Amino acid sequence: MTTTEHAATAEQQAADRLLTALQTRTACAPVRDLIGPVDLPAAYRVQERLTAGRLEHGATIVGRKIGLTSEAVQRQMGVDQPDFGVLFDDMAYADGAVVPTGGLLQPKAEAEVAFVLKEDLADGPLDSAQVRAAIDYGMPALEVCDSRIDGWDIKFADTVADNASSGVYILGDTTKTLDEFAPVDVDMRMLINGEEVSTGNGAACLGDPLNAVAWLARAARDFGEPLRAGQVILSGALGPMRPVRSGDEVTVEITGLGTVVAKFSEGNAHE
């Protein structure tokens, strides 16, 4: 077996391990033993295989998410850049929804600004001006990160391969254009059962959530799947994430943008 063939086999084994964990809802061992801890191209190839498996089982891609926007978390992972994952239709919940925890393994909630695109971000410089022009509107969002890796024992390659540790997400009902709010200026509070557990601001997300979207647009194009009009973009955490469990109610308040609420209850994920 050639080196290339061996690498492809290892990447398929990693994807199979993660897909099995997803389907059986049973956490698995890290995949860095197969692809290395920081091999970025290999990790994204595993993610692509995992995405293909999701699509084969009927899921539809509706957007992208950005992870590792915090410099502190990047240092922890031993990297100097964010990562990204894919948003599928079966990950989305409406504001106020009851989110079943049966489809999640180790959920952690974080507050973000979400955007919906009105134009493709596939050509051109993909700079801040182009990104601004391509955004239709923003809204408050609650992302529930999750890891198929047992005990969140992850390095950079593990989280990238595992679709950037994606779980589900909840979008607020309030939408505003970029003429109506400045993402960099927002302040965030996240409460669990009425207790404040996380705070942050727009500058905590790569200096500005719009910077994060611009990074994502370039990275997505580099990896061959540019951002498209109509897609939802989760731009990255505004503050620390916190574990959630069945029975919790999570409220996110983002100044100038609004609130989003989700309740967590035992049960299976929606189809």
Protein Blocks (a to p, Z undefined) as FASTA:
>chain_A
ZZklmmmmmmmmmmmmmmmmmmnopacddfklmnojklmklmmmmmmmmmmmmmmnopac
fbdcdehkbfklmmmnopabdcdddddfklpccehiacdfklpmbdcdddddddddfbdc
fecjhpaklmmmmpmbdcddddddddfbghhiacfklmmmnooopabdcddfbdcdfklp
cfklpccdddeehiafbdcdfklngoiaklmmmmmmmmmmmnopacdehiacdebjfbdc
ddddehiacddddehkbccdddddeddddZZ
